[in-house]
Amino acid sequence: MRILLDSNLYEEMRCDSVLSDNLEELRRILEDAGIQIDPRTLSIEVLSGIADSYDFIITENRDIHKAYNKLNIIDKILLIDEALQIFRGYLTRDAITAPPALKSEPVGNLDYYDPIFDSLKEEYNPVFEIWFKKISNEGRNCWVYYRTDGSIGALLIYKFEEEYIDDSKPSLPKKKRLKIATLKVTHIGYKIGELFIKMAVDISVRNGINEIYLTHFTRSPDRLVELITEYGFEKIAVKDNGEDIFVKRLTAKGYEKQKYRSPIEISRIFYPSFYDGNDVKKFIVPILPLYHNKLFTDFPRRQTTLLEHSSDFIVEGNTIKKAYLSHSNIKRMGPGDLILFYRSEDLQAITSIGVVESIYTGIIDAESVLRLAGKRTVFSQQEINKLVQEGPVSVFLFRHHIHLTKPFGLMELLEGGILKGAPQSAMELSQEKYIKIKEIGGIDGRFTIH
């Protein structure tokens, strides 16, 4: 395996201790595995001629990430924290390193002098201290991840609102919204930013809210803006104090007729809503309980995990963008198509729905699997090696949208004429059969577009 490291990182590390610590940990992990890093000074022009020679390229240069996103090879271009996440899990000899726990606790328990608040104090001086004391006295709760040294590594503070936003151009009408008051994530090697967005969406859905917003002083480069736009936040106004207002709509009501919204765009912009009309195919994909548990750690306890559970919250498997590995050689599946996951053996039921982003079939070596699925996989090196030894592997890159309210069991599938037997590999469904599953499985029509 060949890994290229942008040597410009060493300059950035001088003023970012977290980045420095993560790079040192990554170097130790790769060294233990006998993998060497090739340091080179990178630019878009240089990289375009050598990218094919490397399995992964590690850089914090946002322009390079954006450029290669357009070339559809972004999965091999990694930030330090993404690389650390991938190789912590893939190269651990015994078991995947346990991800950090998020804790729900009162804002008043947070250390006001923690470095994570420094930029907020600077941007909102002097009102930040007043606001922080106010929400602390109100007993406002937050989700927080503490680093091993006790400092805050990630933080989510939110509130429910139903009011006009009239200090902006344009002003926004009165309606129920969830406001993300604070979303901060340091370089910690896990997809906690993505998880925070998923949590905000789930909380909104449970409370009958169809719109989420946040305000932000945009800088360039801006990791927060890159994160939130990936999951459908759009800048729609500017506050009088210069903050941009970013809004995410959870349903596509009023937007259905805009033909430029492809199924993939709908999945990204209006998540958790998705397109399920005649223009996309539907497939049942069987999945063993072991891998279902890895992909969907929130499945059996979804009600309590995001809203009512007050102790530790584990990150692994609770992201939106996922990868599934299978021996199903299904070449008819394409971007925008729906995957209906059928949990075999114990539950024997359709449980969850995802939207396909891309699929790769016939892969016969573990490093190629990692290269395609590394940013999303929860599979260890041993598991990937075992799958490859058993035969060619297909990699499904998808976005998880919903769990069925009522898992659709095998007996119902047989009695309804949807299946003739338990699915052994991926199989296509007709639109009529999908509609039966949709109706009986309790899929909320507010979040489907057709």
URKANOR-V993485 format. One record per backbone hydrogen bond with DSSP energy under -0.5 kcal/mol. CO is the residue of the C=O (numbers start at 1). NH is the residue of the N-H. Records with the same first field share a line. If there is no record, write none. Layout:
CO->NH, NH
//
This chain:
2->55, 56
3->38
4->58
5->7, 40
6->9
7->10
8->11, 12
9->13
10->14
11->14
12->15
13->16
16->20
17->21
18->22
19->23
20->24
21->25
22->26
23->27
24->28
25->29
26->30
27->31
28->32
29->33
30->35
31->34
34->36
36->3
37->39
38->5
40->7, 42
43->47
44->48
46->49, 50
47->50, 51
50->53
51->54
56->4
57->59, 78
58->6
60->62
61->65
62->66
63->67
64->68
65->69
66->70
67->71
68->73
69->72
73->76
74->77
76->57, 78
78->59
79->83
80->84
81->85
82->86
83->87
84->88
85->89
86->90
87->91
88->92
89->381
90->381
100->315
102->313
103->105, 144
105->142
106->109
107->110
110->112
111->114
114->117
115->118
117->121
118->122
119->123
120->124
124->127, 128
126->130
127->131
128->132
129->133
130->134
131->135
132->136
133->137
134->138
135->139, 140
136->139
140->107
141->158
142->105
143->156
144->103
145->153, 154
147->150
151->147
153->186
154->145
155->184
156->143
157->181, 182
159->179
161->177
163->175
164->166
165->172
167->240
169->238
172->165
175->163
177->161, 179
178->180, 213
179->159, 181
182->157
184->155
186->188
190->192
191->195
192->196
193->197
194->198
195->199
196->200
197->201
198->202
199->203
200->204
201->205
202->206
203->207
204->209
205->208
210->250, 251
211->178
212->248
213->180
214->246
216->218, 244
222->226
223->227
224->228
225->229
226->230
227->231
228->231, 233
229->232
234->247
237->245
238->169
239->242
243->239
244->216, 246
245->236, 237
246->214
247->234
248->212
250->273
252->255, 256
255->258
257->259
258->261
260->262
262->266
263->267
264->268
265->269
266->270
270->273
274->449
277->280
281->338
282->429
283->285, 340
284->427
285->342
287->344
288->292
289->293
290->294
291->295
292->296
296->299
299->302
301->304, 305
302->306
303->307
304->308, 309
313->102
315->318
320->322, 400
322->398
324->396
326->394
328->330
329->331
334->337
337->356
338->283, 340
339->341, 354
340->285
341->343, 351, 352
342->287, 344
343->348, 349
344->346, 347
348->410
349->343
350->408
351->404
352->341
353->401, 402
354->339, 356
355->399
356->336
358->397
360->395
363->393
365->369
366->370
367->371
368->372
369->373
370->374
373->376, 377
376->323
380->384
381->385
382->386
383->387
384->388
385->389
386->390
387->391
388->391
393->363
394->326, 396
395->360, 397
396->324, 398
397->357, 358
398->322, 400
399->355
402->353
407->409
408->350
409->413
410->414
411->415
412->416
413->418, 419
414->417
427->284
429->282
430->434
431->435
432->436
433->437
434->438
435->439
436->440
437->441
438->443
439->442
441->405, 406
442->444
444->447
445->448
447->274
449->276, 277
//
